[in-house]
Amino acid sequence: MSFEELVAEAEAVSVDGWDFSWLDGRASEERPPWGYQRLVGERMAEATVALDLQTGGGEVLAGVPRLARTTVATESWPPNIARARENLRPRGVTVVADRDEPSFPFRDNAFDLVVSRHPVRAWWSEIARVLAPGGTYLSQEVGPASVFELIEFFLGPRPKEGRDPGKARELAEAAGLEVVGLRNARLRMEFHDIGAVVYFLRKVIWMVPGFTVARYRPALRELHDRITAEGPFVAHSSRFLIEARKPAR
């Protein structure tokens, strides 16, 4: 396909929800070694009342074999709220439209398990408040300098900012939680055509703020020519897994 055809195709496809299956065969990302969805499934099987914060389109939670007897999810972006309700209603999950800001619309000590994949921000004091004594928080977060090769291609050199796992530990402990696990991973990504890049930047909107094809067409054309001549564009994502518990007393 030509540059124009690839770009037009990627512009036309919906980017609602948090399902990246449109990229199958067009882009790839190495998965973290710990298997977040599997870990959530293991914790859910032991939980009674659970909360999934910032669920996106509910794709991860919908794929968990067994949920807690009572499971609630929150989401703030309207297109994702609709997708999450569609995905999670058959599983008996209540999806709450929430601002993803304090304070959470839940009572103190309400959940024995709270999970969150790629939260925009972890509100540690609120997480600690809604966790029951002895309860667990499990989250996979985006780490420092994630996908910076792609970001810097479009925006030029940037400060290597991002979530610091050590800072996450400090904030969790300051909120009164005990960090029982903290793991990091640097993961290879490949973009095999310019359509994959356009789709990715339309969906993950904080990577290149204000991204549109019209605004970045010259850079997209340059990157298309590079991929055509040299093969996939390679970047690296950064992830960390944190698990914390609220003291039983």
QUIDA-V576735 format. One record per residue. N is the residue number from 1. RES is the residue in three letters. SS is DSSP state (H for helix, E for strand, C for the rest). PHI is phi in degrees with one decimal (999 if undefined). NEAR is the number of other C-alpha atoms within 10 Angstrom. Layout:
N & RES & SS & PHI & NEAR
N & RES & SS & PHI & NEAR
This chain:
1 & MET & C & 999 & 8
2 & SER & C & -77.1 & 9
3 & PHE & H & -54.4 & 15
4 & GLU & H & -62.5 & 11
5 & GLU & H & -66.4 & 12
6 & LEU & H & -63.1 & 17
7 & VAL & H & -66.8 & 23
8 & ALA & H & -62.1 & 14
9 & GLU & H & -62.0 & 13
10 & ALA & H & -70.5 & 21
11 & GLU & H & -71.7 & 16
12 & ALA & H & -83.2 & 9
13 & VAL & C & -76.5 & 11
14 & SER & C & -68.6 & 11
15 & VAL & C & -115.5 & 19
16 & ASP & C & -66.6 & 17
17 & GLY & C & 75.0 & 20
18 & TRP & C & -129.4 & 17
19 & ASP & C & -101.0 & 14
20 & PHE & C & -103.7 & 14
21 & SER & H & -65.1 & 9
22 & TRP & H & -60.6 & 15
23 & LEU & H & -84.0 & 18
24 & ASP & C & -56.5 & 9
25 & GLY & C & 82.9 & 11
26 & ARG & C & -115.0 & 16
27 & ALA & E & -153.6 & 22
28 & SER & E & -144.6 & 17
29 & GLU & E & -140.1 & 14
30 & GLU & C & -59.6 & 13
31 & ARG & C & -90.9 & 15
32 & PRO & C & -58.9 & 18
33 & PRO & C & -69.9 & 10
34 & TRP & C & -85.1 & 14
35 & GLY & C & 67.5 & 11
36 & TYR & H & -57.4 & 18
37 & GLN & H & -61.5 & 17
38 & ARG & H & -63.3 & 14
39 & LEU & H & -63.3 & 14
40 & VAL & H & -60.7 & 25
41 & GLY & H & -60.2 & 19
42 & GLU & H & -64.6 & 15
43 & ARG & H & -70.1 & 22
44 & MET & H & -62.0 & 25
45 & ALA & H & -63.4 & 15
46 & GLU & H & -103.4 & 14
47 & ALA & C & -94.0 & 20
48 & THR & C & -104.0 & 15
49 & VAL & E & -129.5 & 20
50 & ALA & E & -131.4 & 26
51 & LEU & E & -132.7 & 28
52 & ASP & E & -108.9 & 25
53 & LEU & C & -85.1 & 25
54 & GLN & C & 53.7 & 27
55 & THR & C & -69.8 & 28
56 & GLY & C & 67.5 & 29
57 & GLY & C & -89.7 & 25
58 & GLY & C & 77.4 & 28
59 & GLU & H & -64.6 & 16
60 & VAL & H & -66.0 & 20
61 & LEU & H & -62.9 & 27
62 & ALA & H & -64.8 & 19
63 & GLY & C & -90.3 & 16
64 & VAL & C & -81.6 & 17
65 & PRO & C & -59.2 & 14
66 & ARG & C & -135.5 & 16
67 & LEU & C & -96.8 & 24
68 & ALA & C & -60.4 & 19
69 & ARG & C & -55.5 & 14
70 & THR & E & -119.4 & 14
71 & THR & E & -129.6 & 23
72 & VAL & E & -124.1 & 19
73 & ALA & E & -130.4 & 26
74 & THR & E & -119.9 & 24
75 & GLU & E & -159.0 & 24
76 & SER & C & -111.7 & 17
77 & TRP & C & -86.1 & 17
78 & PRO & H & -50.6 & 15
79 & PRO & H & -60.9 & 14
80 & ASN & H & -72.2 & 21
81 & ILE & H & -59.4 & 25
82 & ALA & H & -62.3 & 18
83 & ARG & H & -65.5 & 17
84 & ALA & H & -63.3 & 27
85 & ARG & H & -65.0 & 20
86 & GLU & H & -63.6 & 14
87 & ASN & H & -77.3 & 19
88 & LEU & H & -103.6 & 21
89 & ARG & H & -56.8 & 13
90 & PRO & H & -62.1 & 9
91 & ARG & H & -92.0 & 17
92 & GLY & C & 79.4 & 14
93 & VAL & C & -92.3 & 24
94 & THR & E & -86.8 & 16
95 & VAL & E & -103.3 & 23
96 & VAL & E & -103.3 & 18
97 & ALA & E & -74.6 & 17
98 & ASP & C & -140.0 & 19
99 & ARG & C & -78.6 & 14
100 & ASP & C & 58.2 & 19
101 & GLU & C & -138.4 & 12
102 & PRO & C & -63.3 & 12
103 & SER & C & -96.6 & 14
104 & PHE & C & -64.9 & 17
105 & PRO & C & -82.5 & 15
106 & PHE & C & -138.2 & 12
107 & ARG & C & -74.7 & 11
108 & ASP & C & -62.1 & 14
109 & ASN & C & 57.7 & 16
110 & ALA & C & -84.6 & 17
111 & PHE & E & -125.3 & 26
112 & ASP & E & -89.4 & 24
113 & LEU & E & -145.5 & 26
114 & VAL & E & -126.6 & 30
115 & VAL & E & -129.5 & 23
116 & SER & E & -163.4 & 24
117 & ARG & E & -108.4 & 21
118 & HIS & C & 57.6 & 18
119 & PRO & C & -63.3 & 17
120 & VAL & C & -61.3 & 12
121 & ARG & C & -152.4 & 11
122 & ALA & C & -93.5 & 19
123 & TRP & C & -90.1 & 17
124 & TRP & H & -63.8 & 18
125 & SER & H & -63.4 & 17
126 & GLU & H & -71.3 & 17
127 & ILE & H & -59.1 & 26
128 & ALA & H & -63.9 & 25
129 & ARG & H & -65.4 & 20
130 & VAL & H & -83.9 & 22
131 & LEU & E & -73.6 & 26
132 & ALA & E & -74.0 & 21
133 & PRO & E & -52.5 & 17
134 & GLY & E & 85.8 & 16
135 & GLY & E & -77.7 & 23
136 & THR & E & -120.5 & 26
137 & TYR & E & -113.5 & 28
138 & LEU & E & -128.3 & 21
139 & SER & E & -146.5 & 23
140 & GLN & E & -106.0 & 23
141 & GLU & E & -117.7 & 23
142 & VAL & E & -77.0 & 23
143 & GLY & C & -92.1 & 21
144 & PRO & C & -71.0 & 18
145 & ALA & C & 54.1 & 20
146 & SER & C & -79.0 & 21
147 & VAL & C & 58.6 & 20
148 & PHE & H & -68.2 & 22
149 & GLU & H & -59.0 & 16
150 & LEU & H & -74.5 & 20
151 & ILE & H & -58.0 & 19
152 & GLU & H & -73.1 & 14
153 & PHE & H & -60.3 & 12
154 & PHE & H & -90.8 & 16
155 & LEU & H & -110.9 & 13
156 & GLY & C & 82.8 & 10
157 & PRO & C & -56.1 & 11
158 & ARG & C & -128.1 & 10
159 & PRO & C & -59.6 & 8
160 & LYS & C & -78.0 & 9
161 & GLU & C & -89.2 & 11
162 & GLY & C & 153.8 & 12
163 & ARG & C & -68.5 & 17
164 & ASP & C & -97.5 & 15
165 & PRO & H & -57.0 & 20
166 & GLY & H & -64.0 & 10
167 & LYS & H & -67.0 & 10
168 & ALA & H & -59.9 & 18
169 & ARG & H & -60.0 & 20
170 & GLU & H & -59.3 & 13
171 & LEU & H & -67.3 & 16
172 & ALA & H & -62.6 & 25
173 & GLU & H & -67.8 & 18
174 & ALA & H & -64.0 & 12
175 & ALA & C & -83.8 & 17
176 & GLY & C & 94.9 & 16
177 & LEU & E & -97.9 & 25
178 & GLU & E & -103.9 & 17
179 & VAL & E & -80.3 & 18
180 & VAL & E & -107.6 & 12
181 & GLY & E & -161.8 & 12
182 & LEU & E & -151.1 & 16
183 & ARG & E & -129.8 & 14
184 & ASN & E & -123.7 & 18
185 & ALA & E & -150.7 & 18
186 & ARG & E & -115.2 & 18
187 & LEU & E & -127.0 & 17
188 & ARG & E & -76.7 & 15
189 & MET & E & -122.2 & 18
190 & GLU & E & -134.2 & 18
191 & PHE & E & -110.7 & 22
192 & HIS & C & -91.6 & 20
193 & ASP & C & -154.0 & 25
194 & ILE & H & -69.4 & 29
195 & GLY & H & -61.1 & 25
196 & ALA & H & -63.4 & 23
197 & VAL & H & -65.0 & 24
198 & VAL & H & -60.3 & 21
199 & TYR & H & -60.2 & 21
200 & PHE & H & -60.1 & 19
201 & LEU & H & -73.7 & 21
202 & ARG & H & -70.0 & 22
203 & LYS & H & -86.0 & 17
204 & VAL & C & -97.2 & 13
205 & ILE & C & -69.7 & 11
206 & TRP & C & -84.2 & 12
207 & MET & C & -64.9 & 19
208 & VAL & C & -126.0 & 15
209 & PRO & C & -55.3 & 12
210 & GLY & C & 75.6 & 11
211 & PHE & C & -62.6 & 16
212 & THR & C & -142.4 & 13
213 & VAL & H & -61.7 & 16
214 & ALA & H & -60.3 & 8
215 & ARG & H & -69.3 & 10
216 & TYR & H & -113.8 & 13
217 & ARG & H & -56.3 & 12
218 & PRO & H & -60.0 & 11
219 & ALA & H & -66.9 & 14
220 & LEU & H & -63.8 & 21
221 & ARG & H & -62.1 & 15
222 & GLU & H & -61.0 & 12
223 & LEU & H & -68.8 & 19
224 & HIS & H & -58.5 & 24
225 & ASP & H & -63.2 & 15
226 & ARG & H & -66.3 & 15
227 & ILE & H & -63.3 & 17
228 & THR & H & -61.7 & 15
229 & ALA & H & -82.5 & 9
230 & GLU & H & -114.7 & 9
231 & GLY & C & 101.9 & 14
232 & PRO & C & -55.4 & 19
233 & PHE & E & -79.4 & 20
234 & VAL & E & -106.2 & 17
235 & ALA & E & -134.8 & 17
236 & HIS & E & -136.8 & 19
237 & SER & E & -89.7 & 21
238 & SER & E & -125.0 & 20
239 & ARG & E & -137.1 & 22
240 & PHE & E & -139.6 & 22
241 & LEU & E & -111.9 & 22
242 & ILE & E & -125.8 & 19
243 & GLU & E & -128.2 & 19
244 & ALA & E & -135.4 & 23
245 & ARG & E & -127.3 & 25
246 & LYS & E & -89.9 & 25
247 & PRO & C & -53.8 & 15
248 & ALA & C & -68.3 & 8
249 & ARG & C & -127.1 & 5
